[in-house]
Amino acid sequence: MIVNDLQRLRWQILDEALRDPVMEYFMGERTKTNETGNTRSLIHHVNQRLRAINRTYSCSKRNLQNDVALFQQKGARLEPRFRRGHKRILRYINLEWKNPLLRPARSLAQEPAEGAQVVFSGELCAVTLRVTGQADQLLSMLGNPVVLQRQADGENAAETITLQLPLNEACKAMLLGLGTVAEVLAPESLREEFRQTSQTLQKLYRKTSSASQTKGSGQQSLFGELF
C-alpha cells in the first residue's frame, strides 16, 4: 500500500529504471562511483530524480532493496547480473509487466462495480498544470493520479505538475471546476478547449445593460450586480 507521495515517486522512478532496455543499474553507493557507459548506481539515480522534484526527498539503499523485494512479491521478474562485485539489477524480464503497486488510487483506477457509473475512465494522457495553493490536496481531489513530473515555481509561489489523466468529460469538468487554482499548460488542445469554454461562460454571465431590460416591468435582474 502506498503510504505517502515520496514512496509513490520512489516506486515510479524505480519502475521506470527497471524498464530501461539499455541502461544497467546496480545496488551501489549513493554517488556516481563506478558509473561507466551504460552503467549507473540505482541509488544515485533515484535520489537525483527525487531531489529534482523536492530538495528534501531522498532514499537509502535499504529503501530500494525493500522496494525491489516488494515488486518481486507482486509478480515482477528481474534479470540479475554480477559485475565488479555488484549485483546488477538489469531490467524487468518482461518489460510490458504492469506493476499493481503503481496503479492510480481511488476513482482514477478503481474498477467500477457492476452497474456503477464510470466517473474517470478512458485512455490516459499527460496533462501539465500550474497549481497555486495546496498541490497535494488537488492531487487527492483528482484521485491521486500518477505524477510524471513535479517542479516548484518559487517566483510565483506555485508548482508545475504533469499528471496522467483520462481526458473524458467528467475529468474535464473537474479540472475546469478548479478555477484559478489550476491552469492547464498542456496539452494545447485541452488549453484551447478551456479557453473557448471560458469565453462562452463570460458571454453567458455578462452584465445585462439597462437598455435591454423590459420597460415598465420595474423588476431587478435576478443576479443584481454580481456580474
LINCORRA-V906801 format. One record per pair of residues at least 4 apart in sequence whose ideal C-beta (glycine too) atoms are under 6 Angstrom apart, sorted by the first residue. I is the first residue (numbers start at 1). J is the second residue. Records with the same first field share a line. If there is no record, write none. Layout:
I=J, J
//
This chain:
2=7, 8
3=7
6=57
10=59
11=15, 101, 102
13=46, 49
14=67
15=99, 102
17=25
18=91, 92
19=92, 95
22=38
23=38, 40
24=38, 39, 88, 90
25=40, 42, 89
26=86, 88
27=42, 87
28=34, 41, 86
29=33, 41
30=43, 44
31=44
32=44
35=39, 40, 41
40=45
43=61
46=59
47=58
50=57
51=55
53=150
59=63
71=76
72=76
74=100, 101
77=93
78=89
79=90, 93
80=87
81=88, 90
83=88
92=97
103=109
104=108, 109, 145, 146
105=144
106=143
107=119, 120, 143
108=120, 143, 145
112=116, 118
119=170
120=166, 170, 171
121=166
122=166, 168
124=164, 166
125=167
126=162
127=163, 165
128=162, 185, 186
129=161, 182
130=158, 160, 183, 185
131=135, 138, 159, 161, 182
132=158, 181
133=181
135=159
139=144
145=163, 164, 165
146=164
148=162
149=162
150=161
151=160
152=159
153=158, 160
165=171
166=171
178=182
184=190, 191, 194
205=227
207=227
208=212, 221
223=227
//
